[in-house]
Amino acid sequence: MNEDREYLRICGKRLEIAWLGPAPKDAPTLIFLHEGFGCVDMWHDFPAKLSSATGCGALVYSRLGYGHSPHSEQKATTLKVIADFILSILH
């Protein structure tokens, strides 16, 4: 994946993210939520292809404990935790 990979500090954690395609100020942004064991690298080139085909930007991230994001003290990650992270990234 040819992306601009970054690390954001959200809720006290360093989260691995990758932005692809147009910036959020220039086009709608597709957010790639992955299954339980996923991370930025597991998407391969799909986000870039979809971003290119739609003209939208793309945000891909690694959940806590996966990819290059640190482990979480939480035993389970709920949809609310994921939503809070995504909202933090977008603000």
Secondary structure, DSSP 8 states (H G I E B T S, - for coil): ---EEEEEEETTEEEEEEEESS-TTTS-EEEE---TT--GGGGTTHHHHHHHHHT-EEEEE--TTSTTS---SSSS--HHHHHHHHHHHH-
